[in-house]
Amino acid sequence: MQLNDEMARKLFSRDLTDMLIRLGIIAFLVVICARIFQPFMALMLWALILAVAVYPLYQRVARRCGGRQGRAATLVVLLGIVLIGVPIVLLGSSFAGQVHDLHAAFQDQGLVIKQPDPAVAKWPLVGNKIYDTWSLAARDLPALLEEIRPQLTNFTKYLLMLASSTAGGVLQFLGSLIIAGIMLAFGESGSMAMQRIFSRLAGPAAGLRLHSLSTATIRSVATGVIGVAFIQAVLLGVGFIWAGIPAAGILAIAVLLFGIAQLPALLISLPAIAYLWWAGDSTMSNVIFTVYLLLAGMADNFLKPLLLGRGVDAPMPVILLGALGGMISSGIIGLFIGAVLLAVGYQIFMEWVAQGETTTQAQLQAEAAPAETTGE
């Protein structure tokens, strides 16, 4: 008996040693693979989000191309570069240049603010307050800046860092768009691979459901929330540049954030129109720019019914927090990735919670059924 116990201990010790060695090797491989893949993580995630979001459009293009997957993917990528890439390059360069100029002017104390027009004081509700603050800044800007210099220094440094990451973000977006085209060409096999991964992690039934849930959430958030905000920011940003409104890139970023927060873009476009008429002359070009900025500022009224028809199940605070957190951690590109990933994570978590509630209710019903039978 003692001999059997000793043999069992040896076998257990040997099996435990083998298991620990295997776990160590697996952990080592996971860490090494993560480090190797880490520089490309944001690029691949952004490409995956783009591929999933535009896959229905890609399928329609592929059908019109007679099923030629490569040609359809190339057309979608070229269309994205023309419609999205070119405006992004314009706005990105404008944003980066304006932030650098603002930082240089602040460091050299070269900011000059002219006196406001007396008509500003006649604006309803806030006219007098804006006029007084504006006049004070125009009269004694150095003293005002010196008083809030520590806060402004930190803020301008952050803006400078954000502007520096904008150029990289633009190139990263264009690269991810090309990679997304490659993913689209192999979309069917890639979707099957992801289904197998989900099924392996969560089981066949739950894995298929989580795969469908993740795909639907990515498309809903990417097109219904981020897509609407992005399209409107591009439309207004290009209009700001054409109209010669200062800080066009910064205003476009503000429109993007307002759109993600579900605030009307008219909060940005209406003051821009007011500046256009106050600073310029009443010419026909001003009328054209005014009409364009008004239409672009209200574009979400018809874009949302088109793109939000699929529904966004994730609460808006989750999407907003994901966008802001992603932008803080990864720059402009993180604005999109953060919102989508946090929304997908929220949906998967709530699906897991719902499965637990269903299991609990089934157990309670099973326990209550014998009691009712005994009572009878």
RORODO-278351 format. One record per residue (C-alpha): residue in one letter; y, x, z; residue number from 1. Coordinates in steps of 0.05 Angstrom, whole numbers, plus 5000, padded with zeros to 4 digits. Example, Ala and Ser with C-alpha at 12.3 -4.5 7.8 and 13.67 -1.06 7.14 Angstrom:
# RORODO-278351
(atom "A", (4910, 5246, 5156), 1)
(atom "S", (4979, 5273, 5143), 2)
This chain:
# RORODO-278351
(atom "M", (5000, 5000, 5000), 1)
(atom "Q", (5046, 5057, 5017), 2)
(atom "L", (5029, 5090, 4951), 3)
(atom "N", (5048, 5026, 4913), 4)
(atom "D", (5115, 5022, 4949), 5)
(atom "E", (5130, 5095, 4933), 6)
(atom "M", (5113, 5084, 4859), 7)
(atom "A", (5157, 5022, 4858), 8)
(atom "R", (5215, 5061, 4887), 9)
(atom "K", (5206, 5116, 4835), 10)
(atom "L", (5204, 5066, 4779), 11)
(atom "F", (5265, 5030, 4805), 12)
(atom "S", (5302, 5095, 4813), 13)
(atom "R", (5284, 5117, 4743), 14)
(atom "D", (5304, 5049, 4713), 15)
(atom "L", (5369, 5049, 4751), 16)
(atom "T", (5384, 5120, 4727), 17)
(atom "D", (5369, 5100, 4655), 18)
(atom "M", (5413, 5038, 4661), 19)
(atom "L", (5472, 5077, 4691), 20)
(atom "I", (5466, 5130, 4636), 21)
(atom "R", (5466, 5076, 4582), 22)
(atom "L", (5526, 5041, 4614), 23)
(atom "G", (5563, 5106, 4618), 24)
(atom "I", (5550, 5123, 4545), 25)
(atom "I", (5572, 5052, 4524), 26)
(atom "A", (5636, 5057, 4567), 27)
(atom "F", (5651, 5126, 4538), 28)
(atom "L", (5643, 5100, 4467), 29)
(atom "V", (5686, 5039, 4481), 30)
(atom "V", (5742, 5082, 4510), 31)
(atom "I", (5739, 5132, 4452), 32)
(atom "C", (5739, 5077, 4399), 33)
(atom "A", (5797, 5042, 4434), 34)
(atom "R", (5838, 5106, 4434), 35)
(atom "I", (5823, 5120, 4361), 36)
(atom "F", (5840, 5049, 4340), 37)
(atom "Q", (5901, 5042, 4386), 38)
(atom "P", (5954, 5069, 4336), 39)
(atom "F", (5932, 5016, 4286), 40)
(atom "M", (5924, 4959, 4336), 41)
(atom "A", (5990, 4923, 4323), 42)
(atom "L", (5984, 4934, 4248), 43)
(atom "M", (5914, 4904, 4245), 44)
(atom "L", (5931, 4846, 4291), 45)
(atom "W", (5992, 4828, 4250), 46)
(atom "A", (5951, 4833, 4186), 47)
(atom "L", (5897, 4788, 4216), 48)
(atom "I", (5949, 4736, 4238), 49)
(atom "L", (5980, 4736, 4168), 50)
(atom "A", (5912, 4730, 4135), 51)
(atom "V", (5890, 4672, 4179), 52)
(atom "A", (5957, 4636, 4171), 53)
(atom "V", (5960, 4640, 4094), 54)
(atom "Y", (5886, 4632, 4081), 55)
(atom "P", (5892, 4558, 4060), 56)
(atom "L", (5947, 4578, 4010), 57)
(atom "Y", (5903, 4635, 3986), 58)
(atom "Q", (5845, 4587, 3973), 59)
(atom "R", (5889, 4543, 3929), 60)
(atom "V", (5913, 4604, 3890), 61)
(atom "A", (5842, 4628, 3882), 62)
(atom "R", (5820, 4562, 3853), 63)
(atom "R", (5876, 4565, 3802), 64)
(atom "C", (5855, 4636, 3785), 65)
(atom "G", (5785, 4613, 3769), 66)
(atom "G", (5755, 4641, 3833), 67)
(atom "R", (5779, 4712, 3823), 68)
(atom "Q", (5789, 4734, 3895), 69)
(atom "G", (5822, 4801, 3880), 70)
(atom "R", (5873, 4771, 3833), 71)
(atom "A", (5890, 4714, 3881), 72)
(atom "A", (5899, 4763, 3939), 73)
(atom "T", (5945, 4807, 3896), 74)
(atom "L", (5988, 4747, 3876), 75)
(atom "V", (5994, 4724, 3949), 76)
(atom "V", (6015, 4794, 3971), 77)
(atom "L", (6066, 4801, 3915), 78)
(atom "L", (6094, 4732, 3930), 79)
(atom "G", (6100, 4750, 4004), 80)
(atom "I", (6136, 4815, 3988), 81)
(atom "V", (6186, 4780, 3943), 82)
(atom "L", (6199, 4720, 3987), 83)
(atom "I", (6192, 4752, 4055), 84)
(atom "G", (6193, 4827, 4048), 85)
(atom "V", (6259, 4834, 4010), 86)
(atom "P", (6300, 4790, 4059), 87)
(atom "I", (6268, 4826, 4118), 88)
(atom "V", (6290, 4893, 4090), 89)
(atom "L", (6361, 4868, 4080), 90)
(atom "L", (6365, 4837, 4150), 91)
(atom "G", (6330, 4895, 4183), 92)
(atom "S", (6376, 4947, 4153), 93)
(atom "S", (6437, 4903, 4170), 94)
(atom "F", (6414, 4894, 4242), 95)
(atom "A", (6399, 4968, 4253), 96)
(atom "G", (6464, 4990, 4222), 97)
(atom "Q", (6506, 4941, 4262), 98)
(atom "V", (6473, 4961, 4328), 99)
(atom "H", (6483, 5035, 4314), 100)
(atom "D", (6557, 5023, 4296), 101)
(atom "L", (6567, 4981, 4359), 102)
(atom "H", (6535, 5035, 4403), 103)
(atom "A", (6578, 5090, 4371), 104)
(atom "A", (6641, 5050, 4379), 105)
(atom "F", (6625, 5035, 4451), 106)
(atom "Q", (6611, 5109, 4467), 107)
(atom "D", (6676, 5131, 4433), 108)
(atom "Q", (6715, 5073, 4464), 109)
(atom "G", (6735, 5053, 4394), 110)
(atom "L", (6724, 4978, 4401), 111)
(atom "V", (6786, 4940, 4381), 112)
(atom "I", (6793, 4865, 4390), 113)
(atom "K", (6852, 4830, 4358), 114)
(atom "Q", (6889, 4773, 4391), 115)
(atom "P", (6859, 4704, 4380), 116)
(atom "D", (6892, 4652, 4338), 117)
(atom "P", (6929, 4600, 4380), 118)
(atom "A", (6886, 4546, 4347), 119)
(atom "V", (6827, 4571, 4388), 120)
(atom "A", (6860, 4542, 4451), 121)
(atom "K", (6857, 4473, 4419), 122)
(atom "W", (6781, 4474, 4412), 123)
(atom "P", (6753, 4416, 4453), 124)
(atom "L", (6724, 4429, 4523), 125)
(atom "V", (6719, 4506, 4520), 126)
(atom "G", (6780, 4524, 4479), 127)
(atom "N", (6826, 4545, 4536), 128)
(atom "K", (6773, 4587, 4571), 129)
(atom "I", (6753, 4623, 4507), 130)
(atom "Y", (6826, 4636, 4490), 131)
(atom "D", (6842, 4665, 4558), 132)
(atom "T", (6781, 4710, 4559), 133)
(atom "W", (6792, 4733, 4488), 134)
(atom "S", (6866, 4748, 4501), 135)
(atom "L", (6848, 4789, 4563), 136)
(atom "A", (6798, 4830, 4524), 137)
(atom "A", (6849, 4841, 4469), 138)
(atom "R", (6904, 4864, 4517), 139)
(atom "D", (6864, 4909, 4564), 140)
(atom "L", (6796, 4922, 4534), 141)
(atom "P", (6787, 4993, 4563), 142)
(atom "A", (6795, 4969, 4634), 143)
(atom "L", (6748, 4911, 4622), 144)
(atom "L", (6696, 4956, 4591), 145)
(atom "E", (6704, 5007, 4647), 146)
(atom "E", (6690, 4954, 4698), 147)
(atom "I", (6625, 4932, 4666), 148)
(atom "R", (6607, 5000, 4635), 149)
(atom "P", (6541, 5011, 4673), 150)
(atom "Q", (6513, 4944, 4651), 151)
(atom "L", (6538, 4952, 4580), 152)
(atom "T", (6510, 5023, 4576), 153)
(atom "N", (6440, 4999, 4593), 154)
(atom "F", (6446, 4940, 4546), 155)
(atom "T", (6470, 4982, 4487), 156)
(atom "K", (6415, 5033, 4499), 157)
(atom "Y", (6364, 4977, 4496), 158)
(atom "L", (6396, 4950, 4432), 159)
(atom "L", (6394, 5020, 4403), 160)
(atom "M", (6320, 5027, 4418), 161)
(atom "L", (6308, 4958, 4388), 162)
(atom "A", (6347, 4978, 4325), 163)
(atom "S", (6307, 5042, 4319), 164)
(atom "S", (6242, 5003, 4323), 165)
(atom "T", (6267, 4954, 4270), 166)
(atom "A", (6258, 5002, 4213), 167)
(atom "G", (6188, 5017, 4235), 168)
(atom "G", (6175, 4943, 4245), 169)
(atom "V", (6196, 4928, 4173), 170)
(atom "L", (6150, 4982, 4145), 171)
(atom "Q", (6095, 4958, 4191), 172)
(atom "F", (6103, 4887, 4166), 173)
(atom "L", (6099, 4908, 4094), 174)
(atom "G", (6037, 4950, 4108), 175)
(atom "S", (6005, 4893, 4146), 176)
(atom "L", (6020, 4846, 4088), 177)
(atom "I", (5980, 4892, 4041), 178)
(atom "I", (5923, 4897, 4091), 179)
(atom "A", (5924, 4821, 4099), 180)
(atom "G", (5914, 4816, 4024), 181)
(atom "I", (5851, 4859, 4030), 182)
(atom "M", (5827, 4815, 4087), 183)
(atom "L", (5839, 4753, 4044), 184)
(atom "A", (5796, 4780, 3988), 185)
(atom "F", (5739, 4785, 4038), 186)
(atom "G", (5759, 4724, 4078), 187)
(atom "E", (5694, 4686, 4075), 188)
(atom "S", (5650, 4744, 4098), 189)
(atom "G", (5702, 4762, 4151), 190)
(atom "S", (5702, 4691, 4178), 191)
(atom "M", (5626, 4691, 4182), 192)
(atom "A", (5628, 4758, 4219), 193)
(atom "M", (5678, 4730, 4270), 194)
(atom "Q", (5635, 4669, 4280), 195)
(atom "R", (5575, 4714, 4296), 196)
(atom "I", (5617, 4753, 4345), 197)
(atom "F", (5642, 4690, 4381), 198)
(atom "S", (5571, 4662, 4382), 199)
(atom "R", (5544, 4727, 4411), 200)
(atom "L", (5597, 4726, 4466), 201)
(atom "A", (5598, 4652, 4484), 202)
(atom "G", (5534, 4623, 4454), 203)
(atom "P", (5522, 4587, 4388), 204)
(atom "A", (5556, 4520, 4403), 205)
(atom "A", (5614, 4546, 4445), 206)
(atom "G", (5624, 4606, 4399), 207)
(atom "L", (5633, 4562, 4337), 208)
(atom "R", (5681, 4517, 4376), 209)
(atom "L", (5722, 4577, 4401), 210)
(atom "H", (5725, 4606, 4331), 211)
(atom "S", (5752, 4541, 4303), 212)
(atom "L", (5801, 4534, 4361), 213)
(atom "S", (5828, 4605, 4353), 214)
(atom "T", (5837, 4596, 4278), 215)
(atom "A", (5873, 4529, 4286), 216)
(atom "T", (5918, 4557, 4341), 217)
(atom "I", (5938, 4618, 4300), 218)
(atom "R", (5956, 4574, 4240), 219)
(atom "S", (5993, 4523, 4282), 220)
(atom "V", (6035, 4574, 4320), 221)
(atom "A", (6046, 4622, 4261), 222)
(atom "T", (6068, 4567, 4213), 223)
(atom "G", (6093, 4511, 4257), 224)
(atom "V", (6135, 4551, 4307), 225)
(atom "I", (6143, 4623, 4285), 226)
(atom "G", (6143, 4604, 4211), 227)
(atom "V", (6199, 4552, 4218), 228)
(atom "A", (6241, 4598, 4261), 229)
(atom "F", (6230, 4657, 4215), 230)
(atom "I", (6246, 4619, 4150), 231)
(atom "Q", (6310, 4592, 4181), 232)
(atom "A", (6330, 4660, 4208), 233)
(atom "V", (6321, 4690, 4138), 234)
(atom "L", (6360, 4634, 4105), 235)
(atom "L", (6418, 4640, 4153), 236)
(atom "G", (6416, 4716, 4156), 237)
(atom "V", (6422, 4722, 4081), 238)
(atom "G", (6479, 4671, 4083), 239)
(atom "F", (6515, 4711, 4138), 240)
(atom "I", (6509, 4774, 4095), 241)
(atom "W", (6535, 4740, 4032), 242)
(atom "A", (6593, 4708, 4069), 243)
(atom "G", (6613, 4774, 4101), 244)
(atom "I", (6605, 4750, 4172), 245)
(atom "P", (6602, 4809, 4222), 246)
(atom "A", (6536, 4825, 4258), 247)
(atom "A", (6495, 4785, 4208), 248)
(atom "G", (6430, 4819, 4229), 249)
(atom "I", (6443, 4807, 4303), 250)
(atom "L", (6460, 4734, 4289), 251)
(atom "A", (6395, 4727, 4249), 252)
(atom "I", (6354, 4753, 4308), 253)
(atom "A", (6391, 4703, 4352), 254)
(atom "V", (6372, 4647, 4304), 255)
(atom "L", (6300, 4670, 4307), 256)
(atom "L", (6299, 4669, 4383), 257)
(atom "F", (6333, 4601, 4384), 258)
(atom "G", (6282, 4573, 4335), 259)
(atom "I", (6224, 4598, 4378), 260)
(atom "A", (6256, 4566, 4439), 261)
(atom "Q", (6263, 4502, 4398), 262)
(atom "L", (6339, 4503, 4402), 263)
(atom "P", (6380, 4481, 4341), 264)
(atom "A", (6403, 4536, 4295), 265)
(atom "L", (6469, 4500, 4288), 266)
(atom "L", (6489, 4532, 4354), 267)
(atom "I", (6495, 4597, 4314), 268)
(atom "S", (6514, 4572, 4245), 269)
(atom "L", (6572, 4527, 4267), 270)
(atom "P", (6610, 4583, 4303), 271)
(atom "A", (6597, 4627, 4242), 272)
(atom "I", (6628, 4573, 4197), 273)
(atom "A", (6687, 4568, 4245), 274)
(atom "Y", (6698, 4643, 4240), 275)
(atom "L", (6692, 4640, 4165), 276)
(atom "W", (6750, 4591, 4160), 277)
(atom "W", (6791, 4625, 4214), 278)
(atom "A", (6785, 4696, 4187), 279)
(atom "G", (6784, 4680, 4112), 280)
(atom "D", (6824, 4639, 4064), 281)
(atom "S", (6810, 4568, 4043), 282)
(atom "T", (6778, 4583, 3976), 283)
(atom "M", (6721, 4552, 3938), 284)
(atom "S", (6675, 4607, 3962), 285)
(atom "N", (6687, 4585, 4034), 286)
(atom "V", (6666, 4515, 4015), 287)
(atom "I", (6602, 4540, 3982), 288)
(atom "F", (6585, 4584, 4042), 289)
(atom "T", (6600, 4527, 4090), 290)
(atom "V", (6554, 4479, 4054), 291)
(atom "Y", (6499, 4532, 4050), 292)
(atom "L", (6504, 4550, 4124), 293)
(atom "L", (6503, 4476, 4144), 294)
(atom "L", (6441, 4462, 4102), 295)
(atom "A", (6406, 4525, 4127), 296)
(atom "G", (6424, 4508, 4199), 297)
(atom "M", (6392, 4440, 4191), 298)
(atom "A", (6332, 4465, 4151), 299)
(atom "D", (6286, 4457, 4211), 300)
(atom "N", (6294, 4382, 4206), 301)
(atom "F", (6251, 4380, 4143), 302)
(atom "L", (6212, 4445, 4154), 303)
(atom "K", (6182, 4421, 4220), 304)
(atom "P", (6151, 4357, 4192), 305)
(atom "L", (6120, 4399, 4136), 306)
(atom "L", (6093, 4457, 4178), 307)
(atom "L", (6085, 4424, 4247), 308)
(atom "G", (6043, 4367, 4220), 309)
(atom "R", (5980, 4403, 4243), 310)
(atom "G", (6005, 4403, 4314), 311)
(atom "V", (6015, 4459, 4365), 312)
(atom "D", (5973, 4447, 4427), 313)
(atom "A", (6001, 4506, 4466), 314)
(atom "P", (6062, 4489, 4509), 315)
(atom "M", (6128, 4515, 4484), 316)
(atom "P", (6141, 4559, 4546), 317)
(atom "V", (6076, 4596, 4531), 318)
(atom "I", (6098, 4610, 4460), 319)
(atom "L", (6168, 4631, 4482), 320)
(atom "L", (6142, 4677, 4537), 321)
(atom "G", (6093, 4708, 4488), 322)
(atom "A", (6149, 4721, 4437), 323)
(atom "L", (6198, 4751, 4487), 324)
(atom "G", (6144, 4792, 4522), 325)
(atom "G", (6118, 4817, 4455), 326)
(atom "M", (6187, 4837, 4433), 327)
(atom "I", (6201, 4875, 4498), 328)
(atom "S", (6135, 4913, 4494), 329)
(atom "S", (6128, 4924, 4419), 330)
(atom "G", (6195, 4911, 4386), 331)
(atom "I", (6209, 4861, 4331), 332)
(atom "I", (6137, 4860, 4307), 333)
(atom "G", (6114, 4840, 4377), 334)
(atom "L", (6158, 4778, 4373), 335)
(atom "F", (6106, 4747, 4327), 336)
(atom "I", (6042, 4779, 4353), 337)
(atom "G", (6058, 4763, 4426), 338)
(atom "A", (6071, 4689, 4413), 339)
(atom "V", (6007, 4680, 4373), 340)
(atom "L", (5961, 4720, 4420), 341)
(atom "L", (5987, 4687, 4483), 342)
(atom "A", (5978, 4618, 4451), 343)
(atom "V", (5907, 4635, 4430), 344)
(atom "G", (5891, 4662, 4499), 345)
(atom "Y", (5920, 4599, 4532), 346)
(atom "Q", (5878, 4554, 4487), 347)
(atom "I", (5814, 4593, 4500), 348)
(atom "F", (5827, 4592, 4575), 349)
(atom "M", (5841, 4516, 4575), 350)
(atom "E", (5778, 4506, 4534), 351)
(atom "W", (5739, 4543, 4587), 352)
(atom "V", (5771, 4501, 4642), 353)
(atom "A", (5753, 4437, 4604), 354)
(atom "Q", (5681, 4460, 4597), 355)
(atom "G", (5677, 4470, 4673), 356)
(atom "E", (5705, 4400, 4686), 357)
(atom "T", (5655, 4369, 4637), 358)
(atom "T", (5597, 4406, 4672), 359)
(atom "T", (5621, 4383, 4741), 360)
(atom "Q", (5627, 4311, 4719), 361)
(atom "A", (5557, 4313, 4689), 362)
(atom "Q", (5529, 4341, 4754), 363)
(atom "L", (5563, 4287, 4795), 364)
(atom "Q", (5537, 4233, 4749), 365)
(atom "A", (5467, 4262, 4753), 366)
(atom "E", (5470, 4263, 4829), 367)
(atom "A", (5497, 4193, 4833), 368)
(atom "A", (5443, 4163, 4787), 369)
(atom "P", (5383, 4174, 4836), 370)
(atom "A", (5424, 4147, 4894), 371)
(atom "E", (5439, 4083, 4856), 372)
(atom "T", (5365, 4077, 4837), 373)
(atom "T", (5343, 4086, 4910), 374)
(atom "G", (5393, 4035, 4933), 375)
(atom "E", (5365, 3984, 4885), 376)
